[in-house]
Amino acid sequence: MQIETLDITDLTPDPKNARQHDAQNIKAIEGSLSQFGQRKPIVITEANVIVAGNGTVTAAKNLGWQTIEAVRVPADWSADQVKAFALADNRTAELASWEPEVLASQLIDLDEAGFAIKELGFDPLDYQPKFFAPVEEVPRLDHKESKPCPNCGFSA
């Protein structure tokens, strides 16, 4: 894998990108890029079409970046292989889940250390300990079990 530094204007967004990035998502990517820089390359074809990293490129452009790091898919990949990789790249991240208590603890630590948690896409409710407290089952008074009268059979 060879990382290249490319002019952002030389890249073409994938016109058939199945993954869409709303304003909140782009803002979170911008926050990450602002705080940490680019820590993983985007993936492009030989023709500079973005396969993975369309949101990253949009956010980088919004931040005024001129260049970005990229790697290319193998030249011998078919169009279907490129498409399958793009879908897999997006889906595998989406299928992951959070460990709520660990997430809350880490977000509290980072918030206290001065990190801009909201800029990374996390809401303050994401790290409120009460948010993750188990809800106790409380019997409802308006749902009582009706029992028929043993003498007449009337049920109330």
Summary of the structure (lengths in Angstrom):
residues: 156
radius of gyration: 24.9
end to end distance: 74.0
largest distance: 88.0
contacts: 351
relative contact order: 0.15
helix: 43%
strand: 13%
